[in-house]
Amino acid sequence: MVSVIIPTYNEEVAIAANLDRLRSVRGDFEVIVADGRSTDRTREQVETRQPTFPHPLLWLPTERHRARQLNRGAEIARGNTLLFLHADGLLAVDGIEALQAALDDRKEVVGGNFDLRFDDESAWGRLFTWINRRRRRAFGIYYGDSAIFVRRAVFDRLGGFRPIPIMDDYEFVRRLERSGRTLCVPSVVTVSSRRWRQRGVLRTIWTWFAIQSLYSVGVEPRRLERWYRAVRG
């Protein structure tokens, strides 16, 4: 079974759309919404869907800290595969089946991610989709928005996500890549382009570049956190 772990904080719009999509996703999975003390209707969106949801759907209150939210979700997960999905990331209906088939066929694979596509069909959206795909194929670089997955035993061996305020997904991916063979599942996860729609394309590109570059040369994540501002739907 796959455990889908979704971290949230004030994501009432995104989590509603995500859960409605997951209703139609095929495969054997559970959903754990690890919420960091939302003050909007995020919890209500989850709880109103629980009675009729076709898979186990759990609400998990946690502290507001993405890495700790993901780790807490993993602690109670029952699946032998963990899939960390952003609230605004929508799996294809065959996503879980494709993941399960890929892991069954390739026992040596420790984890990986999904093919990422932005929901913006503009030239910028197509460019960002292309950049993410090329970066994954050429350098093995990917982030949490592409739906990171990992075998449970490997996650436990790696010690989960490190509790840093930013770049926790990238840091985990680097350790995951060093631990064994990974793959990109050829099933699309569609993610929101809300960040550059709200903050502007050039500002978003500059922020991504600055954070990645400064982190790569050893700047502490706590100092980088001020560069990043979470965008809510």
C-alpha angles and dihedrals in degrees: 000000000000121000111211109205117194120186114208142183117171093338101140094140098041097043092050091054092043095052092045089054092047089057088071097041112110126224143059110302148128128217125223118187106200104196126195099213099291117199096201131065096290093116092046091052089056099042096048089056098046099085094056101028110124093222134042106286118190131188112212120185112208140157117285103264119107098216092048091045090055093046092048090051090050091052093063097033116119098196127102088222124052120208116190108204127183116232091244095046116103120201121215113250089254094046099107093041091050091050094048092047092049093051093044091052096044110044092175093063113106098188144299140165145272130266105270126221127175116226092229111097093193122111089264092052092050091047094052090048090052093047092052092049094048092046091052095048098041102037108013090242120147139141141217094276089071091063106255115217131188138175110260094237091052092048090053092047091052092049096240125260118342112240098246121138096236139012090032090133094049092046091051092048092054090055091044091052091052093049097065146302118335132186141199109234109228092230118101128243109197114213132192122259090207093121097066093033089059101033102029131256100261094046090049093050091048092049092050092047094046095048094046093046096046092046090050092056092050107267109157115255090232089062091047094051093084089063091061126072118181113235117214127200 
